[in-house]
C-alpha cells in the first residue's frame, strides 16, 4: 500500500506559478508511472502529466509548455511546476501512482489550485 500526500496548492493570480508536491510513503523509483490529474468543479477528472520510471514525461495539451513534472527518487516525491497559470487551471489536483501496467493504482487526497484575480 502506497500513501500519497499532495501539497503546494493555493490561490494564485492569473499568470502566476505554483509548484505542487506529492510525497509518497513508498519508493517511487519502482513505480511504472507517477502522474498528476485534476478535477474542476462539475467536470470529470482529467490527466495532466506523467513521468515514467525512466524519466519520460507526458503532458496534456492544455498544460504543455507551461508545466513540468519531475521526480526526486531520494525523497520519494513528485513535483508539478505550473507556470503562466490560467483561470481554467482551477481544479483539485491529484497525485497518482501506477506500479505497473494493469495494476491497481493509488491516489492522494488532492490539493486545491485556484487561479483568480
N, CA, C and O atoms as CSV, one atom per row, in Angstrom:
chain,resi,resn,atom,element,x,y,z
A,1,UNK,N,N,0.836,-1.183,0.000
A,1,UNK,CA,C,0.000,0.000,0.000
A,1,UNK,C,C,0.879,1.245,0.000
A,1,UNK,O,O,1.790,1.377,0.817
A,2,UNK,N,N,0.596,2.141,-0.916
A,2,UNK,CA,C,1.342,3.396,-1.018
A,2,UNK,C,C,0.407,4.540,-0.667
A,2,UNK,O,O,-0.705,4.625,-1.188
A,3,UNK,N,N,0.849,5.398,0.197
A,3,UNK,CA,C,0.073,6.589,0.531
A,3,UNK,C,C,0.714,7.798,-0.124
A,3,UNK,O,O,1.936,7.948,-0.133
A,4,UNK,N,N,-0.132,8.655,-0.670
A,4,UNK,CA,C,0.328,9.835,-1.386
A,4,UNK,C,C,-0.265,11.069,-0.723
A,4,UNK,O,O,-1.460,11.109,-0.429
A,5,UNK,N,N,0.562,12.065,-0.492
A,5,UNK,CA,C,0.098,13.307,0.126
A,5,UNK,C,C,0.529,14.483,-0.740
A,5,UNK,O,O,1.719,14.748,-0.914
A,6,UNK,N,N,-0.463,15.179,-1.277
A,6,UNK,CA,C,-0.182,16.338,-2.113
A,6,UNK,C,C,-0.102,17.608,-1.265
A,6,UNK,O,O,-0.711,17.703,-0.200
A,7,UNK,N,N,0.655,18.563,-1.756
A,7,UNK,CA,C,0.739,19.870,-1.117
A,7,UNK,C,C,1.147,20.897,-2.151
A,7,UNK,O,O,1.538,20.556,-3.268
A,8,UNK,N,N,1.050,22.163,-1.765
A,8,UNK,CA,C,1.502,23.224,-2.653
A,8,UNK,C,C,0.406,23.991,-3.362
A,8,UNK,O,O,0.677,24.983,-4.038
A,9,UNK,N,N,-0.822,23.542,-3.216
A,9,UNK,CA,C,-1.919,24.255,-3.853
A,9,UNK,C,C,-2.197,25.579,-3.155
A,9,UNK,O,O,-1.630,25.882,-2.105
A,10,UNK,N,N,-3.081,26.357,-3.763
A,10,UNK,CA,C,-3.441,27.632,-3.166
A,10,UNK,C,C,-4.108,28.544,-4.157
A,10,UNK,O,O,-4.499,28.130,-5.248
A,11,UNK,N,N,-4.234,29.796,-3.761
A,11,UNK,CA,C,-4.833,30.818,-4.611
A,11,UNK,C,C,-3.714,31.619,-5.282
A,11,UNK,O,O,-2.791,32.100,-4.624
A,12,UNK,N,N,-3.819,31.747,-6.582
A,12,UNK,CA,C,-2.786,32.465,-7.335
A,12,UNK,C,C,-3.463,33.306,-8.411
A,12,UNK,O,O,-4.512,32.933,-8.938
A,13,UNK,N,N,-2.858,34.437,-8.728
A,13,UNK,CA,C,-3.392,35.293,-9.787
A,13,UNK,C,C,-3.081,34.707,-11.157
A,13,UNK,O,O,-2.109,33.967,-11.307
A,14,UNK,N,N,-3.877,35.022,-12.134
A,14,UNK,CA,C,-3.548,34.595,-13.498
A,14,UNK,C,C,-2.148,35.045,-13.894
A,14,UNK,O,O,-1.748,36.181,-13.636
A,15,UNK,N,N,-1.421,34.148,-14.518
A,15,UNK,CA,C,-0.033,34.428,-14.888
A,15,UNK,C,C,0.972,33.996,-13.841
A,15,UNK,O,O,2.177,34.011,-14.092
A,16,UNK,N,N,0.497,33.616,-12.685
A,16,UNK,CA,C,1.375,33.198,-11.603
A,16,UNK,C,C,1.837,31.757,-11.731
A,16,UNK,O,O,1.540,31.068,-12.707
A,17,UNK,N,N,2.568,31.327,-10.720
A,17,UNK,CA,C,3.145,29.982,-10.726
A,17,UNK,C,C,2.892,29.280,-9.401
A,17,UNK,O,O,2.725,29.914,-8.359
A,18,UNK,N,N,2.869,27.964,-9.469
A,18,UNK,CA,C,2.786,27.120,-8.284
A,18,UNK,C,C,3.611,25.873,-8.522
A,18,UNK,O,O,3.780,25.432,-9.659
A,19,UNK,N,N,4.121,25.312,-7.446
A,19,UNK,CA,C,4.759,24.001,-7.533
A,19,UNK,C,C,4.031,23.065,-6.583
A,19,UNK,O,O,4.020,23.260,-5.367
A,20,UNK,N,N,3.432,22.054,-7.165
A,20,UNK,CA,C,2.759,21.035,-6.377
A,20,UNK,C,C,3.736,19.920,-6.043
A,20,UNK,O,O,4.615,19.585,-6.838
A,21,UNK,N,N,3.572,19.359,-4.873
A,21,UNK,CA,C,4.406,18.241,-4.450
A,21,UNK,C,C,3.527,17.051,-4.090
A,21,UNK,O,O,2.399,17.209,-3.625
A,22,UNK,N,N,4.061,15.874,-4.313
A,22,UNK,CA,C,3.373,14.633,-3.954
A,22,UNK,C,C,4.385,13.752,-3.240
A,22,UNK,O,O,5.303,13.211,-3.857
A,23,UNK,N,N,4.207,13.618,-1.939
A,23,UNK,CA,C,5.105,12.789,-1.146
A,23,UNK,C,C,4.515,11.395,-1.002
A,23,UNK,O,O,3.364,11.229,-0.600
A,24,UNK,N,N,5.323,10.398,-1.336
A,24,UNK,CA,C,4.866,9.011,-1.277
A,24,UNK,C,C,5.450,8.300,-0.074
A,24,UNK,O,O,6.562,8.601,0.362
A,25,UNK,N,N,4.689,7.352,0.462
A,25,UNK,CA,C,5.153,6.597,1.627
A,25,UNK,C,C,6.095,5.488,1.227
A,25,UNK,O,O,6.827,4.959,2.063
A,26,UNK,N,N,6.084,5.122,-0.071
A,26,UNK,CA,C,6.960,4.067,-0.546
A,26,UNK,C,C,7.910,4.582,-1.606
A,26,UNK,O,O,7.895,5.760,-1.962
A,27,UNK,N,N,8.736,3.678,-2.101
A,27,UNK,CA,C,9.719,4.069,-3.111
A,27,UNK,C,C,9.048,4.325,-4.456
A,27,UNK,O,O,8.407,3.435,-5.014
A,28,UNK,N,N,9.193,5.524,-4.967
A,28,UNK,CA,C,8.599,5.832,-6.256
A,28,UNK,C,C,9.491,5.399,-7.408
A,28,UNK,O,O,9.049,5.370,-8.556
A,29,UNK,N,N,10.737,5.065,-7.114
A,29,UNK,CA,C,11.653,4.670,-8.184
A,29,UNK,C,C,11.186,3.405,-8.882
A,29,UNK,O,O,11.527,3.165,-10.040
A,30,UNK,N,N,10.403,2.593,-8.173
A,30,UNK,CA,C,9.922,1.347,-8.770
A,30,UNK,C,C,8.580,1.505,-9.463
A,30,UNK,O,O,8.086,0.567,-10.089
A,31,UNK,N,N,7.986,2.690,-9.354
A,31,UNK,CA,C,6.684,2.913,-9.961
A,31,UNK,C,C,6.810,3.073,-11.467
A,31,UNK,O,O,7.673,3.798,-11.964
A,32,UNK,N,N,5.934,2.381,-12.181
A,32,UNK,CA,C,5.920,2.489,-13.645
A,32,UNK,C,C,5.682,3.936,-14.064
A,32,UNK,O,O,6.379,4.480,-14.921
A,33,UNK,N,N,4.689,4.535,-13.441
A,33,UNK,CA,C,4.399,5.940,-13.728
A,33,UNK,C,C,3.959,6.636,-12.451
A,33,UNK,O,O,3.284,6.051,-11.603
A,34,UNK,N,N,4.356,7.902,-12.332
A,34,UNK,CA,C,3.800,8.809,-11.349
A,34,UNK,C,C,3.083,9.891,-12.148
A,34,UNK,O,O,3.616,10.397,-13.136
A,35,UNK,N,N,1.874,10.242,-11.720
A,35,UNK,CA,C,1.044,11.082,-12.564
A,35,UNK,C,C,0.321,12.154,-11.761
A,35,UNK,O,O,0.158,12.049,-10.545
A,36,UNK,N,N,-0.099,13.169,-12.464
A,36,UNK,CA,C,-0.966,14.198,-11.915
A,36,UNK,C,C,-2.247,14.245,-12.744
A,36,UNK,O,O,-2.218,14.222,-13.975
A,37,UNK,N,N,-3.355,14.310,-12.042
A,37,UNK,CA,C,-4.665,14.506,-12.640
A,37,UNK,C,C,-5.293,15.734,-11.982
A,37,UNK,O,O,-4.816,16.216,-10.954
A,38,UNK,N,N,-6.356,16.225,-12.584
A,38,UNK,CA,C,-7.080,17.330,-11.971
A,38,UNK,C,C,-8.572,17.172,-12.232
A,38,UNK,O,O,-8.996,16.537,-13.197
A,39,UNK,N,N,-9.349,17.771,-11.342
A,39,UNK,CA,C,-10.798,17.734,-11.495
A,39,UNK,C,C,-11.357,19.103,-11.160
A,39,UNK,O,O,-11.274,19.571,-10.025
A,40,UNK,N,N,-11.929,19.733,-12.174
A,40,UNK,CA,C,-12.561,21.038,-11.988
A,40,UNK,C,C,-14.009,20.830,-11.557
A,40,UNK,O,O,-14.577,19.766,-11.804
A,41,UNK,N,N,-14.608,21.822,-10.922
A,41,UNK,CA,C,-15.998,21.682,-10.476
A,41,UNK,C,C,-16.928,21.320,-11.622
A,41,UNK,O,O,-16.929,21.975,-12.664
A,42,UNK,N,N,-17.713,20.278,-11.424
A,42,UNK,CA,C,-18.678,19.872,-12.430
A,42,UNK,C,C,-18.094,19.122,-13.610
A,42,UNK,O,O,-18.805,18.828,-14.571
A,43,UNK,N,N,-16.811,18.811,-13.551
A,43,UNK,CA,C,-16.167,18.121,-14.666
A,43,UNK,C,C,-15.552,16.813,-14.198
A,43,UNK,O,O,-15.368,16.580,-13.003
A,44,UNK,N,N,-15.242,15.975,-15.161
A,44,UNK,CA,C,-14.602,14.698,-14.841
A,44,UNK,C,C,-13.117,14.917,-14.565
A,44,UNK,O,O,-12.515,15.889,-15.021
A,45,UNK,N,N,-12.559,14.003,-13.822
A,45,UNK,CA,C,-11.125,14.042,-13.560
A,45,UNK,C,C,-10.391,13.831,-14.871
A,45,UNK,O,O,-10.768,12.970,-15.666
A,46,UNK,N,N,-9.345,14.612,-15.102
A,46,UNK,CA,C,-8.601,14.505,-16.342
A,46,UNK,C,C,-7.103,14.403,-16.089
A,46,UNK,O,O,-6.581,14.886,-15.084
A,47,UNK,N,N,-6.440,13.765,-17.025
A,47,UNK,CA,C,-4.994,13.598,-16.977
A,47,UNK,C,C,-4.303,14.941,-17.189
A,47,UNK,O,O,-4.731,15.742,-18.020
A,48,UNK,N,N,-3.228,15.182,-16.431
A,48,UNK,CA,C,-2.448,16.409,-16.599
A,48,UNK,C,C,-1.034,16.089,-17.079
A,48,UNK,O,O,-0.577,16.617,-18.093
A,49,UNK,N,N,-0.347,15.217,-16.336
A,49,UNK,CA,C,1.046,14.939,-16.680
A,49,UNK,C,C,1.465,13.633,-16.043
A,49,UNK,O,O,0.890,13.199,-15.044
A,50,UNK,N,N,2.487,13.003,-16.640
A,50,UNK,CA,C,3.031,11.795,-16.050
A,50,UNK,C,C,4.521,11.719,-16.303
A,50,UNK,O,O,5.050,12.333,-17.230
A,51,UNK,N,N,5.187,10.948,-15.453
A,51,UNK,CA,C,6.610,10.700,-15.606
A,51,UNK,C,C,6.853,9.223,-15.354
A,51,UNK,O,O,6.378,8.668,-14.363
A,52,UNK,N,N,7.594,8.591,-16.251
A,52,UNK,CA,C,7.841,7.162,-16.120
A,52,UNK,C,C,9.056,6.906,-15.243
A,52,UNK,O,O,9.758,7.831,-14.836
A,53,UNK,N,N,9.287,5.632,-14.963
A,53,UNK,CA,C,10.434,5.256,-14.147
A,53,UNK,C,C,11.746,5.593,-14.848
A,53,UNK,O,O,12.779,5.751,-14.198
A,54,UNK,N,N,11.705,5.703,-16.169
A,54,UNK,CA,C,12.919,6.052,-16.922
A,54,UNK,C,C,13.050,7.549,-17.163
A,54,UNK,O,O,14.024,8.008,-17.760
A,55,UNK,N,N,12.047,8.320,-16.688
A,55,UNK,CA,C,12.129,9.766,-16.806
A,55,UNK,C,C,11.407,10.371,-17.993
A,55,UNK,O,O,11.463,11.584,-18.196
A,56,UNK,N,N,10.732,9.551,-18.778
A,56,UNK,CA,C,9.950,10.084,-19.892
A,56,UNK,C,C,8.761,10.852,-19.318
A,56,UNK,O,O,8.153,10.436,-18.332
A,57,UNK,N,N,8.444,11.973,-19.949
A,57,UNK,CA,C,7.342,12.804,-19.468
A,57,UNK,C,C,6.284,12.990,-20.546
A,57,UNK,O,O,6.579,13.002,-21.741
A,58,UNK,N,N,5.048,13.135,-20.092
A,58,UNK,CA,C,3.920,13.330,-20.983
A,58,UNK,C,C,3.007,14.382,-20.372
A,58,UNK,O,O,2.870,14.471,-19.152
A,59,UNK,N,N,2.383,15.182,-21.241
A,59,UNK,CA,C,1.525,16.266,-20.769
A,59,UNK,C,C,0.270,16.341,-21.623
A,59,UNK,O,O,0.286,16.036,-22.815
A,60,UNK,N,N,-0.799,16.749,-20.993
A,60,UNK,CA,C,-1.977,17.073,-21.771
A,60,UNK,C,C,-1.715,18.387,-22.504
A,60,UNK,O,O,-0.959,19.232,-22.025
A,61,UNK,N,N,-2.335,18.549,-23.649
A,61,UNK,CA,C,-2.074,19.743,-24.456
A,61,UNK,C,C,-2.365,21.030,-23.695
A,61,UNK,O,O,-1.718,22.049,-23.937
A,62,UNK,N,N,-3.323,20.997,-22.786
A,62,UNK,CA,C,-3.736,22.207,-22.075
A,62,UNK,C,C,-2.634,22.799,-21.204
A,62,UNK,O,O,-2.645,23.996,-20.916
A,63,UNK,N,N,-1.689,21.973,-20.787
A,63,UNK,CA,C,-0.618,22.476,-19.906
A,63,UNK,C,C,0.754,22.380,-20.548
A,63,UNK,O,O,1.736,22.855,-19.978
A,64,UNK,N,N,0.837,21.776,-21.716
A,64,UNK,CA,C,2.125,21.585,-22.373
A,64,UNK,C,C,2.784,22.932,-22.622
A,64,UNK,O,O,2.155,23.865,-23.121
A,65,UNK,N,N,4.059,23.017,-22.268
A,65,UNK,CA,C,4.788,24.263,-22.426
A,65,UNK,C,C,4.702,25.179,-21.218
A,65,UNK,O,O,5.484,26.122,-21.086
A,66,UNK,N,N,3.749,24.899,-20.335
A,66,UNK,CA,C,3.593,25.719,-19.131
A,66,UNK,C,C,3.894,24.957,-17.855
A,66,UNK,O,O,4.039,25.548,-16.785
A,67,UNK,N,N,3.987,23.653,-17.975
A,67,UNK,CA,C,4.150,22.826,-16.777
A,67,UNK,C,C,5.294,21.848,-16.943
A,67,UNK,O,O,5.635,21.448,-18.056
A,68,UNK,N,N,5.884,21.467,-15.817
A,68,UNK,CA,C,6.974,20.489,-15.822
A,68,UNK,C,C,6.761,19.514,-14.673
A,68,UNK,O,O,6.626,19.910,-13.515
A,69,UNK,N,N,6.734,18.228,-15.019
A,69,UNK,CA,C,6.669,17.199,-13.994
A,69,UNK,C,C,8.072,16.662,-13.769
A,69,UNK,O,O,8.846,16.490,-14.710
A,70,UNK,N,N,8.385,16.401,-12.511
A,70,UNK,CA,C,9.708,15.871,-12.185
A,70,UNK,C,C,9.581,14.970,-10.960
A,70,UNK,O,O,8.572,14.982,-10.255
A,71,UNK,N,N,10.628,14.195,-10.730
A,71,UNK,CA,C,10.608,13.290,-9.597
A,71,UNK,C,C,11.950,13.310,-8.890
A,71,UNK,O,O,12.994,13.430,-9.531
A,72,UNK,N,N,11.923,13.192,-7.564
A,72,UNK,CA,C,13.118,13.062,-6.754
A,72,UNK,C,C,13.012,11.714,-6.053
A,72,UNK,O,O,12.348,11.594,-5.023
A,73,UNK,N,N,13.659,10.716,-6.605
A,73,UNK,CA,C,13.538,9.363,-6.055
A,73,UNK,C,C,14.091,9.276,-4.635
A,73,UNK,O,O,13.596,8.493,-3.825
A,74,UNK,N,N,15.095,10.061,-4.333
A,74,UNK,CA,C,15.680,10.017,-2.988
A,74,UNK,C,C,14.688,10.513,-1.942
A,74,UNK,O,O,14.709,10.065,-0.796
A,75,UNK,N,N,13.825,11.433,-2.339
A,75,UNK,CA,C,12.825,11.970,-1.421
A,75,UNK,C,C,11.460,11.321,-1.622
A,75,UNK,O,O,10.504,11.632,-0.911
A,76,UNK,N,N,11.377,10.410,-2.605
A,76,UNK,CA,C,10.085,9.774,-2.915
A,76,UNK,C,C,8.996,10.829,-3.125
A,76,UNK,O,O,7.889,10.734,-2.596
A,77,UNK,N,N,9.354,11.816,-3.906
A,77,UNK,CA,C,8.450,12.947,-4.137
A,77,UNK,C,C,8.392,13.274,-5.626
A,77,UNK,O,O,9.400,13.240,-6.330
A,78,UNK,N,N,7.206,13.586,-6.073
A,78,UNK,CA,C,6.973,14.023,-7.446
A,78,UNK,C,C,6.476,15.458,-7.401
A,78,UNK,O,O,5.729,15.843,-6.502
A,79,UNK,N,N,6.895,16.236,-8.371
A,79,UNK,CA,C,6.539,17.638,-8.409
A,79,UNK,C,C,5.816,17.971,-9.715
A,79,UNK,O,O,6.000,17.319,-10.743
A,80,UNK,N,N,5.003,18.994,-9.632
A,80,UNK,CA,C,4.410,19.568,-10.841
A,80,UNK,C,C,4.578,21.078,-10.745
A,80,UNK,O,O,3.898,21.749,-9.969
A,81,UNK,N,N,5.493,21.592,-11.546
A,81,UNK,CA,C,5.708,23.032,-11.620
A,81,UNK,C,C,4.758,23.582,-12.680
A,81,UNK,O,O,4.787,23.154,-13.833
A,82,UNK,N,N,3.929,24.520,-12.284
A,82,UNK,CA,C,2.963,25.100,-13.215
A,82,UNK,C,C,3.202,26.599,-13.321
A,82,UNK,O,O,3.239,27.308,-12.315
A,83,UNK,N,N,3.362,27.065,-14.536
A,83,UNK,CA,C,3.627,28.472,-14.797
A,83,UNK,C,C,2.532,29.064,-15.678
A,83,UNK,O,O,1.744,28.341,-16.286
A,84,UNK,N,N,2.503,30.363,-15.730
A,84,UNK,CA,C,1.527,31.094,-16.554
A,84,UNK,C,C,0.142,30.518,-16.319
A,84,UNK,O,O,-0.565,30.157,-17.260
A,85,UNK,N,N,-0.229,30.439,-15.066
A,85,UNK,CA,C,-1.500,29.810,-14.711
A,85,UNK,C,C,-2.674,30.616,-15.227
A,85,UNK,O,O,-2.637,31.845,-15.274
A,86,UNK,N,N,-3.722,29.896,-15.614
A,86,UNK,CA,C,-4.929,30.482,-16.168
A,86,UNK,C,C,-6.131,30.126,-15.287
A,86,UNK,O,O,-6.081,29.134,-14.560
A,87,UNK,N,N,-7.187,30.899,-15.336
A,87,UNK,CA,C,-8.377,30.539,-14.555
A,87,UNK,C,C,-8.874,29.119,-14.839
A,87,UNK,O,O,-9.391,28.455,-13.940
A,88,UNK,N,N,-8.724,28.659,-16.056
A,88,UNK,CA,C,-9.175,27.311,-16.393
A,88,UNK,C,C,-8.296,26.214,-15.804
A,88,UNK,O,O,-8.613,25.031,-15.929
A,89,UNK,N,N,-7.194,26.600,-15.164
A,89,UNK,CA,C,-6.392,25.612,-14.437
A,89,UNK,C,C,-6.951,25.352,-13.040
A,89,UNK,O,O,-6.472,24.465,-12.334
A,90,UNK,N,N,-7.948,26.113,-12.648
A,90,UNK,CA,C,-8.564,25.929,-11.337
A,90,UNK,C,C,-9.157,24.532,-11.233
A,90,UNK,O,O,-9.978,24.128,-12.057
A,91,UNK,N,N,-8.732,23.802,-10.213
A,91,UNK,CA,C,-9.173,22.421,-10.036
A,91,UNK,C,C,-8.536,21.856,-8.775
A,91,UNK,O,O,-7.642,22.461,-8.182
A,92,UNK,N,N,-9.013,20.697,-8.385
A,92,UNK,CA,C,-8.314,19.915,-7.378
A,92,UNK,C,C,-7.322,19.030,-8.135
A,92,UNK,O,O,-7.695,18.328,-9.074
A,93,UNK,N,N,-6.084,19.071,-7.723
A,93,UNK,CA,C,-5.029,18.306,-8.381
A,93,UNK,C,C,-4.697,17.079,-7.537
A,93,UNK,O,O,-4.454,17.164,-6.334
A,94,UNK,N,N,-4.698,15.942,-8.216
A,94,UNK,CA,C,-4.475,14.659,-7.563
A,94,UNK,C,C,-3.206,13.998,-8.062
A,94,UNK,O,O,-2.895,14.030,-9.252
A,95,UNK,N,N,-2.495,13.411,-7.152
A,95,UNK,CA,C,-1.324,12.601,-7.489
A,95,UNK,C,C,-1.755,11.150,-7.637
A,95,UNK,O,O,-2.612,10.662,-6.900
A,96,UNK,N,N,-1.154,10.477,-8.591
A,96,UNK,CA,C,-1.484,9.071,-8.867
A,96,UNK,C,C,-0.202,8.283,-9.050
A,96,UNK,O,O,0.730,8.730,-9.719
A,97,UNK,N,N,-0.169,7.107,-8.450
A,97,UNK,CA,C,0.979,6.210,-8.593
A,97,UNK,C,C,0.522,4.921,-9.243
A,97,UNK,O,O,-0.399,4.262,-8.760
A,98,UNK,N,N,1.166,4.566,-10.335
A,98,UNK,CA,C,0.836,3.348,-11.074
A,98,UNK,C,C,2.033,2.404,-11.016
A,98,UNK,O,O,3.048,2.646,-11.670
A,99,UNK,N,N,1.916,1.319,-10.229
A,99,UNK,CA,C,3.070,0.431,-10.073
A,99,UNK,C,C,3.453,-0.306,-11.354
A,99,UNK,O,O,4.631,-0.570,-11.599
A,100,UNK,N,N,2.463,-0.631,-12.158
A,100,UNK,CA,C,2.738,-1.367,-13.376
A,100,UNK,C,C,1.531,-1.351,-14.280
A,100,UNK,O,O,0.437,-0.970,-13.865
A,101,UNK,N,N,1.732,-1.769,-15.526
A,101,UNK,CA,C,0.622,-1.809,-16.480
A,101,UNK,C,C,-0.423,-2.813,-15.991
A,101,UNK,O,O,-0.110,-3.976,-15.736
A,102,UNK,N,N,-1.644,-2.357,-15.868
A,102,UNK,CA,C,-2.735,-3.226,-15.441
A,102,UNK,C,C,-2.843,-3.437,-13.950
A,102,UNK,O,O,-3.718,-4.169,-13.486
A,103,UNK,N,N,-1.961,-2.802,-13.188
A,103,UNK,CA,C,-2.009,-2.967,-11.740
A,103,UNK,C,C,-2.955,-1.955,-11.112
A,103,UNK,O,O,-3.345,-0.971,-11.740
A,104,UNK,N,N,-3.311,-2.214,-9.871
A,104,UNK,CA,C,-4.089,-1.223,-9.139
A,104,UNK,C,C,-3.220,0.008,-8.900
A,104,UNK,O,O,-2.014,-0.093,-8.676
A,105,UNK,N,N,-3.857,1.160,-8.953
A,105,UNK,CA,C,-3.096,2.361,-8.721
A,105,UNK,C,C,-3.499,3.005,-7.399
A,105,UNK,O,O,-4.429,2.556,-6.729
A,106,UNK,N,N,-2.797,4.041,-7.047
A,106,UNK,CA,C,-3.006,4.723,-5.780
A,106,UNK,C,C,-3.244,6.210,-6.028
A,106,UNK,O,O,-2.688,6.807,-6.950
A,107,UNK,N,N,-4.095,6.789,-5.168
A,107,UNK,CA,C,-4.443,8.204,-5.314
A,107,UNK,C,C,-4.218,8.955,-4.012
A,107,UNK,O,O,-4.391,8.411,-2.921
A,108,UNK,N,N,-3.834,10.201,-4.149
A,108,UNK,CA,C,-3.790,11.068,-2.992
A,108,UNK,C,C,-5.141,11.728,-2.764
A,108,UNK,O,O,-6.099,11.464,-3.489
A,109,UNK,N,N,-5.214,12.584,-1.759
A,109,UNK,CA,C,-6.470,13.239,-1.404
A,109,UNK,C,C,-6.703,14.503,-2.217
A,109,UNK,O,O,-7.821,15.019,-2.256
A,110,UNK,N,N,-5.669,15.001,-2.860
A,110,UNK,CA,C,-5.825,16.175,-3.702
A,110,UNK,C,C,-5.437,17.467,-3.015
A,110,UNK,O,O,-5.466,17.573,-1.789
A,111,UNK,N,N,-5.074,18.449,-3.827
A,111,UNK,CA,C,-4.765,19.787,-3.340
A,111,UNK,C,C,-5.453,20.800,-4.258
A,111,UNK,O,O,-5.406,20.671,-5.482
A,112,UNK,N,N,-6.078,21.785,-3.671
A,112,UNK,CA,C,-6.865,22.741,-4.443
A,112,UNK,C,C,-5.970,23.817,-5.042
A,112,UNK,O,O,-5.145,24.416,-4.352
A,113,UNK,N,N,-6.150,24.049,-6.333
A,113,UNK,CA,C,-5.497,25.161,-7.028
A,113,UNK,C,C,-6.595,26.078,-7.551
A,113,UNK,O,O,-7.478,25.649,-8.293
A,114,UNK,N,N,-6.527,27.335,-7.158
A,114,UNK,CA,C,-7.492,28.326,-7.615
A,114,UNK,C,C,-6.752,29.467,-8.279
A,114,UNK,O,O,-5.892,30.101,-7.669
A,115,UNK,N,N,-7.086,29.723,-9.518
A,115,UNK,CA,C,-6.466,30.811,-10.275
A,115,UNK,C,C,-7.524,31.885,-10.488
A,115,UNK,O,O,-8.489,31.690,-11.227
A,116,UNK,N,N,-7.328,33.009,-9.832
A,116,UNK,CA,C,-8.338,34.061,-9.886
A,116,UNK,C,C,-7.714,35.414,-9.570
A,116,UNK,O,O,-6.770,35.518,-8.787
A,117,UNK,N,N,-8.259,36.433,-10.192
A,117,UNK,CA,C,-7.797,37.783,-9.892
A,117,UNK,C,C,-8.637,38.398,-8.780
A,117,UNK,O,O,-8.398,39.539,-8.385
